[in-house]
């Protein structure tokens, strides 16, 4: 099923690339949360492929929501057909297709495909993580002051003051902080060592499922802000190479400065 997921994500990414930079229809799901024709076309393609090859599997997709077969499906696909929609709508080439597969509630497969760089990140439980079929691992940075971190902000504008305070604390305690607008790419970059750590609130399971598996299979750590085991359905969460994880959790638990 890993090969199926990789092939499907790559084909869906080509759909996005074909429409990128053109005149695409854009609508709003919230004050600043967008959806494009490309999101819908990519998702329709992925769902059709899954329904054709694995008709008994259930689905959780960003634009379509959840669908289930009769009874409790052991297998569930978690799909974001276009992670980084705002980037995409503005012509900024930082977006991807991301897919994950759960078996009995455990992540077993994750893929994220960035068509602009032709980079296909993948992971399979107990079999490691790769980029374009080359094994990857997290960074060896062991001090937060030397780390390059990445984060994002939720679409709920009312929460941004609180998040800006956390952002400032990380900015002062690390080497650099980036904000690229695609959580799936951010997590893939932690898995391959380009970033040392990640934190974010307001995410959904389809944003993070594939990346969480990649990071774990690449030797990193994912947890809730309090250090407890991560539930991809209950954000927020922190991810890192493992070596700076406790330092990141200390920053996240620090009281906000008024």
Buried (B, 14 or more C-beta within 10 A) or exposed (E): BBEBBBBBBBBBBBBBBEBBEEEBEBEEEEEEEBBBBBBBBBBBBBBEBBBEEBEEBBBBBBBBEEBEEEEEBEBBBBBBBBBBBBBBBEEBBBBBBBBBBBBEEEBBBBBBBBBBEEBBBBBBBEEBBBBEEEEBBBBEBEEBEEBBBBBBBBBBEEEEEEBEBBBEBBBEBBBEBBEBBBBBBBBBBBBBBBBBBBBBBBBBBBBBBBBBBBBBBBBBBBBBBEBEEBEBEEBBBBBBBBBBBEBBBEBBEEEEEE
